[in-house]
């Protein structure tokens, strides 16, 4: 899948060569991925010899969403992208320093839901980072 994700589009032959899988296995896998919406047919190669043109397939980056979540000492934030990393939106909310961990997580989940809004695409994954306290420096006078 990484090979398809990182390229513009590929043929059955190129996927078979890259993966070492047989053509029938690759065809079955690609058809399954088309059926679930992860891949889309992407035209045909031109064949100068007059043979049957090869079908190309591309990864559908627009088919799902990813979220990045930052849970900090005084704020929570969320970023949502498509599967290709195109930013769809961000949100940030201040939280009190004594906010309980489960309330911080709930606030972060609410921000993700806010950014997604009525977008019908599924959220495929989320990554998060949490910081227990903010870094502070003291100066003496």
C-alpha positions in Angstrom: 0.0 0.0 0.0 2.9 2.4 0.7 4.0 2.0 -2.9 0.6 3.1 -4.2 0.3 5.9 -1.6 3.7 7.4 -2.6 3.2 7.3 -6.3 0.8 9.1 -8.7 -0.6 5.8 -10.1 0.6 2.3 -10.9 -0.3 -0.6 -13.2 -0.9 -4.2 -12.1 2.6 -5.1 -13.5 4.4 -2.4 -11.6 2.7 -3.4 -8.3 3.5 -7.1 -9.0 7.1 -6.2 -9.7 7.4 -4.0 -6.6 5.7 -6.5 -4.2 6.9 -9.8 -5.7 3.3 -11.0 -5.8 1.7 -12.8 -8.8 -0.4 -10.8 -11.2 -3.6 -12.7 -10.2 -3.0 -11.9 -6.6 -2.3 -8.3 -7.3 -5.4 -8.0 -9.5 -7.5 -9.5 -6.6 -6.0 -7.1 -4.1 -6.4 -4.0 -6.3 -10.0 -4.9 -7.1 -10.7 -5.3 -3.3 -9.1 -1.9 -2.6 -11.2 -0.4 -5.4 -14.3 -2.0 -3.9 -13.7 -0.4 -0.5 -12.8 2.9 -2.0 -9.1 3.1 -1.2 -8.0 3.0 -4.8 -9.5 4.3 -8.0 -8.9 3.4 -11.6 -6.7 6.1 -13.1 -6.8 5.7 -16.9 -4.9 3.4 -19.1 -1.3 3.3 -20.5 -0.9 3.9 -24.2 0.5 0.8 -25.8 2.5 1.6 -29.0 2.4 -2.1 -30.1 -1.4 -2.1 -30.3 -1.7 -4.4 -27.3 -4.2 -4.1 -24.6 -3.5 -1.0 -22.5 -2.7 -1.4 -18.9 -5.2 -0.1 -16.3 -3.6 2.3 -13.8 -4.7 2.7 -10.2 -4.2 5.5 -7.8 -4.5 5.8 -4.0 -7.6 7.9 -3.1 -6.1 10.4 -0.5 -9.5 12.1 -0.4 -11.3 9.0 1.0 -10.6 9.5 4.7 -9.4 11.8 7.4 -6.5 11.9 9.9 -6.3 13.9 13.1 -3.4 15.2 15.1 -4.1 16.2 18.7 -2.0 18.2 21.2 -3.0 18.0 24.8 -1.1 20.7 26.7 -1.0 22.1 30.2 -3.2 25.1 29.3 -4.7 24.2 25.9 -5.8 21.4 23.6 -5.5 21.6 19.9 -6.6 19.5 16.9 -5.6 19.4 13.2 -7.4 17.4 10.6 -6.0 16.4 7.2 -7.0 14.2 4.3 -5.0 10.9 3.9 -2.5 12.8 1.8 -1.8 15.4 4.5 -3.7 18.3 3.0 -4.9 20.4 5.9 -8.6 20.7 6.3 -8.8 22.6 9.5 -7.5 23.3 13.0 -9.0 24.3 16.3 -7.6 25.2 19.7 -9.2 25.7 23.1 -7.8 26.9 26.4 -8.2 24.6 29.4 -7.5 25.4 33.1 -4.3 24.1 34.5 -6.2 21.8 36.9 -8.4 20.2 34.3 -8.6 16.5 34.8 -6.9 14.3 32.2 -10.2 12.7 31.0 -11.7 16.2 30.6 -8.7 17.2 28.5 -9.2 14.2 26.3 -12.9 14.9 26.0 -12.1 18.5 25.0 -9.6 17.3 22.4 -12.2 14.8 21.0 -14.8 17.6 20.8 -12.3 19.8 18.8 -11.7 17.0 16.3 -15.4 16.6 15.9 -15.8 20.4 15.5 -13.1 20.5 12.7 -14.6 17.5 10.9 -18.0 19.0 11.1 -20.4 17.4 8.6 -17.6 15.9 6.5 -18.9 12.4 5.6 -15.4 10.9 5.3 -14.4 8.5 8.0 -11.6 9.3 10.5 -9.0 6.7 9.8 -6.6 7.5 12.6 -5.4 10.0 15.2 -2.1 10.7 16.8 -1.7 12.6 19.9 0.9 14.2 22.2 0.4 15.2 25.8 2.5 17.4 28.0 2.0 17.4 31.8 3.2 20.9 32.3 4.4 23.8 30.4 8.1 24.7 30.4 8.8 27.9 32.5 11.9 29.7 33.2 12.4 31.8 36.2 14.5 35.0 36.2 16.0 36.5 39.3 16.1 40.2 39.7 
